[in-house]
Amino acid sequence: MAYLLSCPACQAEGLDPRRSETSCTQCGKAFRLTPHCPDCDSELERVQACGAVDFFCNRCNNLVSKRAARYDIQPQ
């Protein structure tokens, strides 16, 4: 089962953190997701291979999972 973030519009778990631009699966509103490092708060670089998506922090020099990242969620 995919890991989904809570939608700020309807509070349902409906935003896919694997995409930078996504729509809620429940209410359909569109959002832009920007992942940040949980340790230093730097914006993370998206690392995509073989269908999997993780993030890399250039400041901490660490790989960050989509579950550990902090997301800035902005409406489109």
All heavy atoms as TSV, in Angstrom:
chain	resi	resn	atom	element	x	y	z
A	1	MET	N	N	0.838	-1.185	0.000
A	1	MET	CA	C	0.000	0.000	0.000
A	1	MET	C	C	0.884	1.249	0.000
A	1	MET	O	O	1.870	1.327	0.705
A	1	MET	CB	C	-0.906	-0.020	1.225
A	1	MET	CG	C	-1.869	1.110	1.255
A	1	MET	SD	S	-3.102	0.786	2.527
A	1	MET	CE	C	-3.935	2.307	2.488
A	2	ALA	N	N	0.509	2.218	-0.785
A	2	ALA	CA	C	1.292	3.453	-0.925
A	2	ALA	C	C	1.145	4.334	0.309
A	2	ALA	O	O	0.102	4.375	0.948
A	2	ALA	CB	C	0.832	4.214	-2.157
A	3	TYR	N	N	2.214	5.044	0.629
A	3	TYR	CA	C	2.211	6.011	1.722
A	3	TYR	C	C	1.630	7.312	1.180
A	3	TYR	O	O	2.091	7.836	0.182
A	3	TYR	CB	C	3.638	6.218	2.225
A	3	TYR	CG	C	3.787	7.334	3.206
A	3	TYR	CD1	C	3.222	7.251	4.475
A	3	TYR	CD2	C	4.487	8.485	2.877
A	3	TYR	CE1	C	3.362	8.285	5.381
A	3	TYR	CE2	C	4.636	9.519	3.782
A	3	TYR	CZ	C	4.072	9.416	5.024
A	3	TYR	OH	O	4.205	10.430	5.924
A	4	LEU	N	N	0.583	7.842	1.834
A	4	LEU	CA	C	-0.064	9.071	1.390
A	4	LEU	C	C	-0.034	10.110	2.501
A	4	LEU	O	O	-0.100	9.781	3.685
A	4	LEU	CB	C	-1.519	8.801	0.979
A	4	LEU	CG	C	-1.721	7.822	-0.175
A	4	LEU	CD1	C	-3.199	7.553	-0.378
A	4	LEU	CD2	C	-1.089	8.334	-1.445
A	5	LEU	N	N	0.073	11.372	2.105
A	5	LEU	CA	C	0.055	12.496	3.045
A	5	LEU	C	C	-1.364	13.013	3.210
A	5	LEU	O	O	-2.201	12.865	2.315
A	5	LEU	CB	C	0.927	13.633	2.515
A	5	LEU	CG	C	2.401	13.323	2.313
A	5	LEU	CD1	C	3.072	14.464	1.579
A	5	LEU	CD2	C	3.069	13.070	3.643
A	6	SER	N	N	-1.627	13.668	4.325
A	6	SER	CA	C	-2.952	14.260	4.570
A	6	SER	C	C	-3.142	15.505	3.709
A	6	SER	O	O	-2.264	16.358	3.622
A	6	SER	CB	C	-3.109	14.645	6.034
A	6	SER	OG	O	-3.092	13.499	6.834
A	7	CYS	N	N	-4.296	15.610	3.115
A	7	CYS	CA	C	-4.664	16.757	2.289
A	7	CYS	C	C	-5.041	17.930	3.194
A	7	CYS	O	O	-5.858	17.764	4.106
A	7	CYS	CB	C	-5.842	16.375	1.402
A	7	CYS	SG	S	-6.547	17.743	0.467
A	8	PRO	N	N	-4.472	19.130	2.972
A	8	PRO	CA	C	-4.845	20.286	3.794
A	8	PRO	C	C	-6.282	20.760	3.554
A	8	PRO	O	O	-6.867	21.412	4.408
A	8	PRO	CB	C	-3.855	21.374	3.398
A	8	PRO	CG	C	-3.054	20.851	2.286
A	8	PRO	CD	C	-3.402	19.427	2.052
A	9	ALA	N	N	-6.864	20.401	2.419
A	9	ALA	CA	C	-8.216	20.848	2.099
A	9	ALA	C	C	-9.293	19.988	2.765
A	9	ALA	O	O	-10.251	20.515	3.326
A	9	ALA	CB	C	-8.425	20.858	0.588
A	10	CYS	N	N	-9.116	18.658	2.738
A	10	CYS	CA	C	-10.169	17.771	3.259
A	10	CYS	C	C	-9.691	16.877	4.404
A	10	CYS	O	O	-10.474	16.108	4.940
A	10	CYS	CB	C	-10.760	16.934	2.135
A	10	CYS	SG	S	-9.648	15.651	1.495
A	11	GLN	N	N	-8.407	16.932	4.743
A	11	GLN	CA	C	-7.786	16.165	5.816
A	11	GLN	C	C	-7.739	14.652	5.567
A	11	GLN	O	O	-7.343	13.896	6.441
A	11	GLN	CB	C	-8.442	16.431	7.188
A	11	GLN	CG	C	-8.024	17.728	7.848
A	11	GLN	CD	C	-8.485	18.957	7.108
A	11	GLN	OE1	O	-9.644	19.070	6.749
A	11	GLN	NE2	N	-7.590	19.883	6.867
A	12	ALA	N	N	-8.150	14.186	4.402
A	12	ALA	CA	C	-8.050	12.765	4.073
A	12	ALA	C	C	-6.608	12.456	3.656
A	12	ALA	O	O	-5.896	13.331	3.168
A	12	ALA	CB	C	-8.997	12.425	2.933
A	13	GLU	N	N	-6.176	11.224	3.852
A	13	GLU	CA	C	-4.859	10.808	3.387
A	13	GLU	C	C	-4.970	10.537	1.891
A	13	GLU	O	O	-5.400	9.473	1.477
A	13	GLU	CB	C	-4.383	9.574	4.150
A	13	GLU	CG	C	-4.036	9.887	5.580
A	13	GLU	CD	C	-3.463	8.699	6.316
A	13	GLU	OE1	O	-3.410	7.598	5.752
A	13	GLU	OE2	O	-3.089	8.886	7.478
A	14	GLY	N	N	-4.595	11.543	1.085
A	14	GLY	CA	C	-4.815	11.426	-0.344
A	14	GLY	C	C	-3.756	12.047	-1.228
A	14	GLY	O	O	-3.943	12.135	-2.433
A	15	LEU	N	N	-2.606	12.500	-0.670
A	15	LEU	CA	C	-1.553	13.119	-1.484
A	15	LEU	C	C	-0.369	12.170	-1.603
A	15	LEU	O	O	0.149	11.673	-0.606
A	15	LEU	CB	C	-1.090	14.438	-0.865
A	15	LEU	CG	C	-2.127	15.536	-0.738
A	15	LEU	CD1	C	-1.513	16.765	-0.076
A	15	LEU	CD2	C	-2.727	15.897	-2.077
A	16	ASP	N	N	0.089	11.934	-2.821
A	16	ASP	CA	C	1.194	11.015	-3.095
A	16	ASP	C	C	2.530	11.751	-3.010
A	16	ASP	O	O	2.824	12.591	-3.859
A	16	ASP	CB	C	1.014	10.414	-4.485
A	16	ASP	CG	C	2.001	9.321	-4.812
A	16	ASP	OD1	O	2.954	9.125	-4.033
A	16	ASP	OD2	O	1.817	8.659	-5.842
A	17	PRO	N	N	3.376	11.463	-2.002
A	17	PRO	CA	C	4.647	12.175	-1.834
A	17	PRO	C	C	5.712	11.810	-2.865
A	17	PRO	O	O	6.759	12.432	-2.913
A	17	PRO	CB	C	5.088	11.786	-0.425
A	17	PRO	CG	C	4.486	10.456	-0.210
A	17	PRO	CD	C	3.167	10.482	-0.944
A	18	ARG	N	N	5.443	10.824	-3.723
A	18	ARG	CA	C	6.406	10.460	-4.767
A	18	ARG	C	C	6.406	11.462	-5.906
A	18	ARG	O	O	7.293	11.451	-6.746
A	18	ARG	CB	C	6.092	9.059	-5.303
A	18	ARG	CG	C	6.265	7.966	-4.262
A	18	ARG	CD	C	5.834	6.647	-4.791
A	18	ARG	NE	N	4.393	6.698	-5.060
A	18	ARG	CZ	C	3.690	5.715	-5.584
A	18	ARG	NH1	N	4.269	4.590	-5.923
A	18	ARG	NH2	N	2.397	5.844	-5.787
A	19	ARG	N	N	5.412	12.341	-5.934
A	19	ARG	CA	C	5.291	13.325	-7.017
A	19	ARG	C	C	5.418	14.733	-6.464
A	19	ARG	O	O	4.958	15.013	-5.368
A	19	ARG	CB	C	3.938	13.142	-7.693
A	19	ARG	CG	C	3.753	11.722	-8.212
A	19	ARG	CD	C	2.416	11.526	-8.786
A	19	ARG	NE	N	2.230	12.527	-9.846
A	19	ARG	CZ	C	1.324	12.434	-10.777
A	19	ARG	NH1	N	0.509	11.423	-10.793
A	19	ARG	NH2	N	1.214	13.370	-11.691
A	20	SER	N	N	6.017	15.630	-7.237
A	20	SER	CA	C	6.143	17.022	-6.784
A	20	SER	C	C	4.844	17.799	-7.004
A	20	SER	O	O	4.561	18.757	-6.303
A	20	SER	CB	C	7.312	17.720	-7.476
A	20	SER	OG	O	7.136	17.707	-8.867
A	21	GLU	N	N	4.054	17.391	-7.975
A	21	GLU	CA	C	2.735	17.976	-8.215
A	21	GLU	C	C	1.738	16.836	-8.177
A	21	GLU	O	O	1.872	15.858	-8.914
A	21	GLU	CB	C	2.696	18.692	-9.556
A	21	GLU	CG	C	3.608	19.898	-9.583
A	21	GLU	CD	C	3.590	20.625	-10.912
A	21	GLU	OE1	O	2.870	20.203	-11.835
A	21	GLU	OE2	O	4.302	21.630	-11.021
A	22	THR	N	N	0.753	16.948	-7.304
A	22	THR	CA	C	-0.198	15.859	-7.113
A	22	THR	C	C	-1.576	16.407	-6.790
A	22	THR	O	O	-1.716	17.568	-6.408
A	22	THR	CB	C	0.290	14.907	-5.991
A	22	THR	OG1	O	-0.559	13.780	-5.914
A	22	THR	CG2	C	0.351	15.602	-4.655
A	23	SER	N	N	-2.573	15.575	-6.947
A	23	SER	CA	C	-3.948	15.921	-6.591
A	23	SER	C	C	-4.428	14.964	-5.521
A	23	SER	O	O	-4.046	13.790	-5.502
A	23	SER	CB	C	-4.871	15.803	-7.808
A	23	SER	OG	O	-4.518	16.736	-8.785
A	24	CYS	N	N	-5.280	15.436	-4.643
A	24	CYS	CA	C	-5.847	14.601	-3.599
A	24	CYS	C	C	-6.751	13.545	-4.220
A	24	CYS	O	O	-7.574	13.855	-5.086
A	24	CYS	CB	C	-6.643	15.468	-2.618
A	24	CYS	SG	S	-7.452	14.525	-1.308
A	25	THR	N	N	-6.601	12.309	-3.777
A	25	THR	CA	C	-7.434	11.224	-4.304
A	25	THR	C	C	-8.870	11.313	-3.809
A	25	THR	O	O	-9.753	10.690	-4.378
A	25	THR	CB	C	-6.850	9.851	-3.915
A	25	THR	OG1	O	-6.766	9.773	-2.484
A	25	THR	CG2	C	-5.480	9.636	-4.524
A	26	GLN	N	N	-9.119	12.110	-2.757
A	26	GLN	CA	C	-10.468	12.239	-2.201
A	26	GLN	C	C	-11.220	13.451	-2.758
A	26	GLN	O	O	-12.302	13.311	-3.288
A	26	GLN	CB	C	-10.402	12.330	-0.676
A	26	GLN	CG	C	-9.780	11.124	-0.014
A	26	GLN	CD	C	-10.577	9.853	-0.260
A	26	GLN	OE1	O	-11.790	9.836	-0.088
A	26	GLN	NE2	N	-9.893	8.807	-0.677
A	27	CYS	N	N	-10.636	14.655	-2.632
A	27	CYS	CA	C	-11.354	15.877	-3.035
A	27	CYS	C	C	-10.924	16.406	-4.404
A	27	CYS	O	O	-11.584	17.268	-4.960
A	27	CYS	CB	C	-11.202	16.965	-1.983
A	27	CYS	SG	S	-9.539	17.662	-1.835
A	28	GLY	N	N	-9.786	15.923	-4.939
A	28	GLY	CA	C	-9.342	16.319	-6.274
A	28	GLY	C	C	-8.561	17.620	-6.353
A	28	GLY	O	O	-8.133	18.017	-7.433
A	29	LYS	N	N	-8.351	18.322	-5.228
A	29	LYS	CA	C	-7.592	19.584	-5.270
A	29	LYS	C	C	-6.127	19.310	-5.560
A	29	LYS	O	O	-5.560	18.322	-5.109
A	29	LYS	CB	C	-7.749	20.333	-3.955
A	29	LYS	CG	C	-9.184	20.756	-3.743
A	29	LYS	CD	C	-9.288	21.876	-2.774
A	29	LYS	CE	C	-10.773	22.145	-2.640
A	29	LYS	NZ	N	-11.155	23.423	-2.387
A	30	ALA	N	N	-5.500	20.219	-6.327
A	30	ALA	CA	C	-4.108	20.054	-6.749
A	30	ALA	C	C	-3.157	20.782	-5.802
A	30	ALA	O	O	-3.464	21.885	-5.329
A	30	ALA	CB	C	-3.934	20.581	-8.167
A	31	PHE	N	N	-2.006	20.144	-5.552
A	31	PHE	CA	C	-1.000	20.703	-4.655
A	31	PHE	C	C	0.396	20.488	-5.204
A	31	PHE	O	O	0.635	19.575	-5.983
A	31	PHE	CB	C	-1.079	20.041	-3.264
A	31	PHE	CG	C	-2.362	20.311	-2.554
A	31	PHE	CD1	C	-3.420	19.428	-2.666
A	31	PHE	CD2	C	-2.516	21.450	-1.794
A	31	PHE	CE1	C	-4.613	19.675	-2.018
A	31	PHE	CE2	C	-3.703	21.714	-1.146
A	31	PHE	CZ	C	-4.758	20.816	-1.254
A	32	ARG	N	N	1.316	21.338	-4.760
A	32	ARG	CA	C	2.740	21.215	-5.063
A	32	ARG	C	C	3.423	20.820	-3.755
A	32	ARG	O	O	3.249	21.482	-2.734
A	32	ARG	CB	C	3.304	22.516	-5.586
A	32	ARG	CG	C	4.774	22.456	-5.905
A	32	ARG	CD	C	5.182	23.703	-6.691
A	32	ARG	NE	N	6.443	23.559	-7.342
A	32	ARG	CZ	C	6.720	22.758	-8.358
A	32	ARG	NH1	N	5.781	21.988	-8.837
A	32	ARG	NH2	N	7.916	22.719	-8.894
A	33	LEU	N	N	4.180	19.712	-3.783
A	33	LEU	CA	C	4.865	19.201	-2.595
A	33	LEU	C	C	6.358	19.480	-2.697
A	33	LEU	O	O	6.991	19.151	-3.698
A	33	LEU	CB	C	4.665	17.692	-2.471
A	33	LEU	CG	C	3.230	17.186	-2.430
A	33	LEU	CD1	C	3.220	15.670	-2.368
A	33	LEU	CD2	C	2.497	17.764	-1.258
A	34	THR	N	N	6.922	20.085	-1.666
A	34	THR	CA	C	8.354	20.340	-1.603
A	34	THR	C	C	8.891	19.631	-0.362
A	34	THR	O	O	8.545	20.013	0.757
A	34	THR	CB	C	8.641	21.853	-1.503
A	34	THR	OG1	O	7.988	22.514	-2.588
A	34	THR	CG2	C	10.135	22.126	-1.573
A	35	PRO	N	N	9.720	18.590	-0.556
A	35	PRO	CA	C	10.249	17.854	0.597
A	35	PRO	C	C	11.432	18.577	1.234
A	35	PRO	O	O	12.239	19.203	0.551
A	35	PRO	CB	C	10.690	16.526	-0.020
A	35	PRO	CG	C	11.038	16.872	-1.423
A	35	PRO	CD	C	10.110	17.982	-1.827
A	36	HIS	N	N	11.507	18.509	2.571
A	36	HIS	CA	C	12.591	19.116	3.332
A	36	HIS	C	C	13.197	18.079	4.269
A	36	HIS	O	O	12.502	17.177	4.750
A	36	HIS	CB	C	12.091	20.314	4.138
A	36	HIS	CG	C	11.661	21.454	3.293
A	36	HIS	ND1	N	12.525	22.424	2.866
A	36	HIS	CD2	C	10.457	21.757	2.766
A	36	HIS	CE1	C	11.870	23.294	2.119
A	36	HIS	NE2	N	10.610	22.913	2.047
A	37	CYS	N	N	14.473	18.230	4.556
A	37	CYS	CA	C	15.201	17.336	5.449
A	37	CYS	C	C	14.640	17.459	6.874
A	37	CYS	O	O	14.479	18.582	7.369
A	37	CYS	CB	C	16.688	17.684	5.434
A	37	CYS	SG	S	17.687	16.674	6.547
A	38	PRO	N	N	14.394	16.339	7.545
A	38	PRO	CA	C	13.891	16.411	8.915
A	38	PRO	C	C	14.954	16.885	9.914
A	38	PRO	O	O	14.614	17.326	11.009
A	38	PRO	CB	C	13.462	14.976	9.215
A	38	PRO	CG	C	14.273	14.133	8.300
A	38	PRO	CD	C	14.498	14.965	7.070
A	39	ASP	N	N	16.231	16.817	9.536
A	39	ASP	CA	C	17.317	17.213	10.440
A	39	ASP	C	C	17.741	18.668	10.277
A	39	ASP	O	O	17.884	19.385	11.264
A	39	ASP	CB	C	18.535	16.307	10.242
A	39	ASP	CG	C	18.223	14.862	10.598
A	39	ASP	OD1	O	17.442	14.628	11.548
A	39	ASP	OD2	O	18.755	13.962	9.920
A	40	CYS	N	N	17.947	19.114	9.020
A	40	CYS	CA	C	18.473	20.469	8.810
A	40	CYS	C	C	17.493	21.403	8.104
A	40	CYS	O	O	17.791	22.574	7.906
A	40	CYS	CB	C	19.786	20.406	8.030
A	40	CYS	SG	S	19.580	19.936	6.302
A	41	ASP	N	N	16.356	20.905	7.666
A	41	ASP	CA	C	15.296	21.664	7.010
A	41	ASP	C	C	15.654	22.157	5.602
A	41	ASP	O	O	14.959	22.992	5.048
A	41	ASP	CB	C	14.829	22.825	7.884
A	41	ASP	CG	C	13.408	23.240	7.559
A	41	ASP	OD1	O	12.570	22.355	7.292
A	41	ASP	OD2	O	13.138	24.453	7.538
A	42	SER	N	N	16.733	21.629	5.010
A	42	SER	CA	C	17.077	21.984	3.628
A	42	SER	C	C	16.115	21.304	2.663
A	42	SER	O	O	15.590	20.227	2.946
A	42	SER	CB	C	18.492	21.505	3.288
A	42	SER	OG	O	19.434	22.176	4.044
A	43	GLU	N	N	15.896	21.940	1.514
A	43	GLU	CA	C	15.079	21.310	0.487
A	43	GLU	C	C	15.812	20.080	-0.029
A	43	GLU	O	O	17.019	20.115	-0.255
A	43	GLU	CB	C	14.806	22.287	-0.654
A	43	GLU	CG	C	13.801	21.750	-1.641
A	43	GLU	CD	C	13.355	22.783	-2.657
A	43	GLU	OE1	O	13.338	23.991	-2.330
A	43	GLU	OE2	O	13.036	22.371	-3.778
A	44	LEU	N	N	15.083	18.978	-0.201
A	44	LEU	CA	C	15.676	17.718	-0.615
A	44	LEU	C	C	15.661	17.548	-2.124
A	44	LEU	O	O	14.760	18.035	-2.807
A	44	LEU	CB	C	14.925	16.543	0.022
A	44	LEU	CG	C	14.975	16.471	1.544
A	44	LEU	CD1	C	14.027	15.394	2.049
A	44	LEU	CD2	C	16.392	16.223	2.014
A	45	GLU	N	N	16.648	16.831	-2.626
A	45	GLU	CA	C	16.732	16.468	-4.040
A	45	GLU	C	C	16.016	15.131	-4.220
A	45	GLU	O	O	16.212	14.194	-3.454
A	45	GLU	CB	C	18.205	16.331	-4.422
A	45	GLU	CG	C	18.438	15.989	-5.846
A	45	GLU	CD	C	19.924	15.880	-6.151
A	45	GLU	OE1	O	20.734	16.541	-5.475
A	45	GLU	OE2	O	20.264	15.116	-7.062
A	46	ARG	N	N	15.161	15.056	-5.235
A	46	ARG	CA	C	14.408	13.829	-5.522
A	46	ARG	C	C	15.327	12.832	-6.233
A	46	ARG	O	O	15.965	13.154	-7.214
A	46	ARG	CB	C	13.218	14.180	-6.406
A	46	ARG	CG	C	12.241	13.074	-6.628
A	46	ARG	CD	C	11.025	13.576	-7.380
A	46	ARG	NE	N	10.394	14.729	-6.746
A	46	ARG	CZ	C	9.507	14.652	-5.755
A	46	ARG	NH1	N	9.147	13.499	-5.299
A	46	ARG	NH2	N	8.988	15.740	-5.241
A	47	VAL	N	N	15.376	11.581	-5.714
A	47	VAL	CA	C	16.168	10.507	-6.301
A	47	VAL	C	C	15.189	9.420	-6.729
A	47	VAL	O	O	14.479	8.857	-5.904
A	47	VAL	CB	C	17.182	9.932	-5.278
A	47	VAL	CG1	C	17.971	8.799	-5.891
A	47	VAL	CG2	C	18.100	11.013	-4.763
A	48	GLN	N	N	15.144	9.151	-8.036
A	48	GLN	CA	C	14.170	8.215	-8.570
A	48	GLN	C	C	14.894	7.142	-9.364
A	48	GLN	O	O	15.684	7.452	-10.260
A	48	GLN	CB	C	13.187	8.961	-9.463
A	48	GLN	CG	C	11.954	8.198	-9.785
A	48	GLN	CD	C	10.890	9.116	-10.372
A	48	GLN	OE1	O	11.043	10.337	-10.437
A	48	GLN	NE2	N	9.799	8.527	-10.789
A	49	ALA	N	N	14.634	5.860	-9.016
A	49	ALA	CA	C	15.253	4.742	-9.738
A	49	ALA	C	C	14.338	3.526	-9.661
A	49	ALA	O	O	13.827	3.196	-8.586
A	49	ALA	CB	C	16.611	4.414	-9.144
A	50	CYS	N	N	14.147	2.884	-10.779
A	50	CYS	CA	C	13.347	1.648	-10.849
A	50	CYS	C	C	11.958	1.810	-10.233
A	50	CYS	O	O	11.442	0.909	-9.578
A	50	CYS	CB	C	14.083	0.493	-10.186
A	50	CYS	SG	S	15.679	0.140	-10.921
A	51	GLY	N	N	11.364	2.978	-10.365
A	51	GLY	CA	C	10.027	3.213	-9.857
A	51	GLY	C	C	9.968	3.666	-8.411
A	51	GLY	O	O	8.942	4.127	-7.943
A	52	ALA	N	N	11.060	3.511	-7.670
A	52	ALA	CA	C	11.093	3.953	-6.269
A	52	ALA	C	C	11.544	5.407	-6.198
A	52	ALA	O	O	12.352	5.850	-7.001
A	52	ALA	CB	C	12.043	3.076	-5.471
A	53	VAL	N	N	11.029	6.140	-5.217
A	53	VAL	CA	C	11.408	7.538	-5.023
A	53	VAL	C	C	11.876	7.719	-3.578
A	53	VAL	O	O	11.192	7.342	-2.643
A	53	VAL	CB	C	10.228	8.490	-5.301
A	53	VAL	CG1	C	10.600	9.923	-4.971
A	53	VAL	CG2	C	9.778	8.382	-6.739
A	54	ASP	N	N	13.058	8.275	-3.426
A	54	ASP	CA	C	13.584	8.698	-2.130
A	54	ASP	C	C	14.128	10.096	-2.322
A	54	ASP	O	O	14.042	10.667	-3.410
A	54	ASP	CB	C	14.683	7.754	-1.648
A	54	ASP	CG	C	14.117	6.483	-1.028
A	54	ASP	OD1	O	13.296	6.593	-0.106
A	54	ASP	OD2	O	14.511	5.383	-1.461
A	55	PHE	N	N	14.696	10.643	-1.283
A	55	PHE	CA	C	15.230	11.995	-1.348
A	55	PHE	C	C	16.642	12.014	-0.794
A	55	PHE	O	O	17.020	11.168	0.014
A	55	PHE	CB	C	14.343	12.957	-0.549
A	55	PHE	CG	C	12.921	12.973	-1.018
A	55	PHE	CD1	C	11.930	12.316	-0.318
A	55	PHE	CD2	C	12.571	13.637	-2.177
A	55	PHE	CE1	C	10.614	12.326	-0.748
A	55	PHE	CE2	C	11.261	13.657	-2.626
A	55	PHE	CZ	C	10.287	13.001	-1.905
A	56	PHE	N	N	17.423	13.010	-1.250
A	56	PHE	CA	C	18.798	13.162	-0.783
A	56	PHE	C	C	18.998	14.568	-0.256
A	56	PHE	O	O	18.613	15.541	-0.900
A	56	PHE	CB	C	19.789	12.890	-1.928
A	56	PHE	CG	C	21.210	12.892	-1.477
A	56	PHE	CD1	C	21.748	11.818	-0.793
A	56	PHE	CD2	C	22.017	13.996	-1.721
A	56	PHE	CE1	C	23.068	11.831	-0.365
A	56	PHE	CE2	C	23.335	14.018	-1.299
A	56	PHE	CZ	C	23.860	12.928	-0.617
A	57	CYS	N	N	19.615	14.666	0.931
A	57	CYS	CA	C	19.933	15.967	1.513
A	57	CYS	C	C	21.386	16.286	1.198
A	57	CYS	O	O	22.294	15.565	1.646
A	57	CYS	CB	C	19.710	15.964	3.022
A	57	CYS	SG	S	20.145	17.545	3.779
A	58	ASN	N	N	21.610	17.326	0.420
A	58	ASN	CA	C	22.971	17.720	0.051
A	58	ASN	C	C	23.735	18.310	1.232
A	58	ASN	O	O	24.952	18.201	1.292
A	58	ASN	CB	C	22.949	18.711	-1.111
A	58	ASN	CG	C	22.574	18.026	-2.402
A	58	ASN	OD1	O	23.178	17.037	-2.786
A	58	ASN	ND2	N	21.558	18.536	-3.078
A	59	ARG	N	N	23.050	18.922	2.175
A	59	ARG	CA	C	23.721	19.509	3.332
A	59	ARG	C	C	24.166	18.420	4.318
A	59	ARG	O	O	25.295	18.425	4.793
A	59	ARG	CB	C	22.811	20.499	4.048
A	59	ARG	CG	C	23.521	21.168	5.234
A	59	ARG	CD	C	22.641	22.139	5.966
A	59	ARG	NE	N	22.417	23.324	5.151
A	59	ARG	CZ	C	21.560	24.276	5.456
A	59	ARG	NH1	N	20.829	24.176	6.549
A	59	ARG	NH2	N	21.409	25.317	4.676
A	60	CYS	N	N	23.285	17.466	4.631
A	60	CYS	CA	C	23.620	16.389	5.572
A	60	CYS	C	C	24.332	15.215	4.894
A	60	CYS	O	O	24.866	14.353	5.576
A	60	CYS	CB	C	22.353	15.862	6.243
A	60	CYS	SG	S	21.487	17.040	7.273
A	61	ASN	N	N	24.266	15.193	3.556
A	61	ASN	CA	C	24.845	14.105	2.772
A	61	ASN	C	C	24.208	12.763	3.141
A	61	ASN	O	O	24.904	11.754	3.313
A	61	ASN	CB	C	26.368	14.062	2.944
A	61	ASN	CG	C	27.034	13.332	1.806
A	61	ASN	OD1	O	26.560	13.356	0.674
A	61	ASN	ND2	N	28.129	12.674	2.102
A	62	ASN	N	N	22.875	12.774	3.285
A	62	ASN	CA	C	22.132	11.579	3.680
A	62	ASN	C	C	20.964	11.321	2.750
A	62	ASN	O	O	20.355	12.251	2.226
A	62	ASN	CB	C	21.561	11.736	5.095
A	62	ASN	CG	C	22.597	11.600	6.164
A	62	ASN	OD1	O	23.539	10.829	6.031
A	62	ASN	ND2	N	22.430	12.362	7.236
A	63	LEU	N	N	20.624	10.037	2.621
A	63	LEU	CA	C	19.419	9.627	1.926
A	63	LEU	C	C	18.268	9.725	2.923
A	63	LEU	O	O	18.410	9.330	4.084
A	63	LEU	CB	C	19.577	8.192	1.428
A	63	LEU	CG	C	18.622	7.694	0.377
A	63	LEU	CD1	C	18.728	8.536	-0.894
A	63	LEU	CD2	C	18.924	6.243	0.052
A	64	VAL	N	N	17.130	10.286	2.495
A	64	VAL	CA	C	15.970	10.472	3.367
A	64	VAL	C	C	14.772	9.783	2.722
A	64	VAL	O	O	14.479	10.012	1.545
A	64	VAL	CB	C	15.665	11.981	3.573
A	64	VAL	CG1	C	14.441	12.181	4.438
A	64	VAL	CG2	C	16.870	12.694	4.157
A	65	SER	N	N	14.079	8.941	3.475
A	65	SER	CA	C	12.899	8.257	2.926
A	65	SER	C	C	11.730	9.229	2.828
A	65	SER	O	O	11.695	10.257	3.512
A	65	SER	CB	C	12.508	7.074	3.812
A	65	SER	OG	O	11.880	7.521	4.988
A	66	LYS	N	N	10.756	8.897	1.997
A	66	LYS	CA	C	9.587	9.775	1.840
A	66	LYS	C	C	8.771	9.848	3.126
A	66	LYS	O	O	8.110	10.826	3.390
A	66	LYS	CB	C	8.737	9.359	0.647
A	66	LYS	CG	C	8.160	7.972	0.713
A	66	LYS	CD	C	7.393	7.666	-0.559
A	66	LYS	CE	C	7.023	6.213	-0.662
A	66	LYS	NZ	N	8.094	5.369	-1.129
A	67	ARG	N	N	8.845	8.836	3.967
A	67	ARG	CA	C	8.141	8.857	5.252
A	67	ARG	C	C	8.817	9.792	6.254
A	67	ARG	O	O	8.166	10.355	7.116
A	67	ARG	CB	C	8.062	7.460	5.846
A	67	ARG	CG	C	7.118	6.555	5.114
A	67	ARG	CD	C	7.036	5.203	5.810
A	67	ARG	NE	N	6.198	4.296	5.070
A	67	ARG	CZ	C	4.913	4.097	5.307
A	67	ARG	NH1	N	4.321	4.769	6.261
A	67	ARG	NH2	N	4.212	3.256	4.585
A	68	ALA	N	N	10.142	9.932	6.170
A	68	ALA	CA	C	10.881	10.764	7.132
A	68	ALA	C	C	10.922	12.229	6.727
A	68	ALA	O	O	11.121	13.101	7.574
A	68	ALA	CB	C	12.302	10.234	7.286
A	69	ALA	N	N	10.744	12.522	5.446
A	69	ALA	CA	C	10.821	13.900	4.959
A	69	ALA	C	C	9.680	14.743	5.535
A	69	ALA	O	O	8.609	14.250	5.847
A	69	ALA	CB	C	10.760	13.923	3.438
A	70	ARG	N	N	9.930	16.047	5.664
A	70	ARG	CA	C	8.910	17.017	6.049
A	70	ARG	C	C	8.476	17.714	4.762
A	70	ARG	O	O	9.320	18.084	3.948
A	70	ARG	CB	C	9.489	18.042	7.033
A	70	ARG	CG	C	8.431	18.991	7.577
A	70	ARG	CD	C	9.045	20.116	8.369
A	70	ARG	NE	N	9.924	20.964	7.578
A	70	ARG	CZ	C	9.520	21.873	6.686
A	70	ARG	NH1	N	8.250	22.023	6.406
A	70	ARG	NH2	N	10.392	22.610	6.031
A	71	TYR	N	N	7.196	17.893	4.555
A	71	TYR	CA	C	6.691	18.444	3.290
A	71	TYR	C	C	6.061	19.814	3.469
A	71	TYR	O	O	5.293	20.046	4.395
A	71	TYR	CB	C	5.640	17.500	2.682
A	71	TYR	CG	C	6.223	16.179	2.273
A	71	TYR	CD1	C	6.279	15.124	3.165
A	71	TYR	CD2	C	6.753	15.994	1.002
A	71	TYR	CE1	C	6.834	13.909	2.803
A	71	TYR	CE2	C	7.297	14.787	0.635
A	71	TYR	CZ	C	7.328	13.751	1.540
A	71	TYR	OH	O	7.885	12.560	1.187
A	72	ASP	N	N	6.421	20.696	2.539
A	72	ASP	CA	C	5.748	21.984	2.397
A	72	ASP	C	C	4.685	21.744	1.327
A	72	ASP	O	O	5.018	21.398	0.192
A	72	ASP	CB	C	6.748	23.055	1.972
A	72	ASP	CG	C	6.126	24.426	1.817
A	72	ASP	OD1	O	5.114	24.693	2.507
A	72	ASP	OD2	O	6.643	25.205	1.025
A	73	ILE	N	N	3.417	21.895	1.674
A	73	ILE	CA	C	2.305	21.604	0.757
A	73	ILE	C	C	1.627	22.919	0.389
A	73	ILE	O	O	1.056	23.599	1.239
A	73	ILE	CB	C	1.302	20.641	1.404
A	73	ILE	CG1	C	2.015	19.347	1.823
A	73	ILE	CG2	C	0.164	20.358	0.451
A	73	ILE	CD1	C	1.151	18.416	2.645
A	74	GLN	N	N	1.726	23.290	-0.900
A	74	GLN	CA	C	1.143	24.534	-1.406
A	74	GLN	C	C	0.067	24.236	-2.451
A	74	GLN	O	O	0.273	23.384	-3.315
A	74	GLN	CB	C	2.222	25.392	-2.062
A	74	GLN	CG	C	3.311	25.849	-1.109
A	74	GLN	CD	C	2.780	26.779	-0.045
A	74	GLN	OE1	O	1.946	27.637	-0.322
A	74	GLN	NE2	N	3.234	26.595	1.173
A	75	PRO	N	N	-1.077	24.941	-2.394
A	75	PRO	CA	C	-2.103	24.750	-3.421
A	75	PRO	C	C	-1.607	25.240	-4.781
A	75	PRO	O	O	-0.789	26.153	-4.846
A	75	PRO	CB	C	-3.278	25.574	-2.940
A	75	PRO	CG	C	-2.766	26.462	-1.876
A	75	PRO	CD	C	-1.459	25.909	-1.402
A	76	GLN	N	N	-2.101	24.635	-5.835
A	76	GLN	CA	C	-1.739	25.053	-7.195
A	76	GLN	C	C	-2.822	25.921	-7.765
A	76	GLN	O	O	-3.957	25.812	-7.491
A	76	GLN	CB	C	-1.528	23.858	-8.109
A	76	GLN	CG	C	-0.181	23.250	-7.899
A	76	GLN	CD	C	0.102	22.228	-8.984
A	76	GLN	OE1	O	-0.738	21.412	-9.308
A	76	GLN	NE2	N	1.289	22.277	-9.521
